[in-house]
Amino acid sequence: MTPHHSHLHAAPRLSVLAAGVLAVLLAVSGCSAPPSSREARSPQPSPTPTAPDVFAFDDGTTLTDRSDVSWGDGLVADPGWTSVPSDQPGRWAYVSASGACTASFRGGVLGDAAGMDDREATDALLEYQAGSDFLGAEWVEDGVFRRYGQDDAAVEHRQFSYTFNDLGYLMAARAFVQADYSVWVVVTCEGEPVGPVAQDILSKNFISIDE
C-alpha cells in the first residue's frame, strides 16, 4: 500500500468552505427532489468489518493539527486498474481495465470548517465537492472506510450514490476538522453496476490516522 500523506499531497486550502456550500445550496435550491428518471440508489458499498474498531466522527476531537492523516493507495499495483495522470496536487485517479469505471481520490487540507464538527464538515464537503452531482441531504448515508494497521478497524464516513440510466455514481468522504484534513473518493461506472465496484475499491484503499 502506497501512502498519500498530507505533507506530500496538500491541496490548496478551500477559501471558505461554508461560503462554498452556501453557493451550492443556492444553485440547487430550485430542485426539491431528484428527477423521476433516477433509479434507486446503489447497494451499500462500504465494507463493514465483522467486529469493527471504528474511528467515529466524535473521535475526531482527539486529533490535533499535528496529527497525520493519509490515504493508502491500494490500486497502485492492482492489474484491474490503470493510473490516470493528474496535475492537481493531492489528487490521483484510476480507470478500470474494462474502461467502464473510474475512481478519483483526493487527500489534502480541509480549510475553514466554520465551527463545524467532523460530521457536519463531512456533509458540507460532500455537497461542495460534488457540485451538480449532489442530489440532496436525504441521499447521504453513513458508511466506513477501512483503517490501516488494525484488523477489522474502520473510519466513519458519509456517502451518497445513485444510478441514472447507465451511469452509476458514488462519492464517499471524511473531514477531520482538528487535523485540518479531508479525504474523498468518487467512483463512476457507465454500463456496469457501481455498487460492487465501489465496494471493491473501498476494501483496498485504507485511511491511516496517526493521532
Secondary structure, DSSP 8 states (H G I E B T S, - for coil): -EEEETTTS-----S-HHHHHHHHHHHHTT-SS--TTB-----------SS-EEE-SGGGGG--TT-EEEEEETTTT-TTEEEE---STTEEEEEETTSSEEEEEEEEE----TT--HHHHHHHHHHHHHGGG---GGG-EEEEEEETTSTTEEEEEEEEEEEETTEEEEEEEEEETTTTEEEEEEEEEESS-HHHHHHHHHHH-EEEEE-
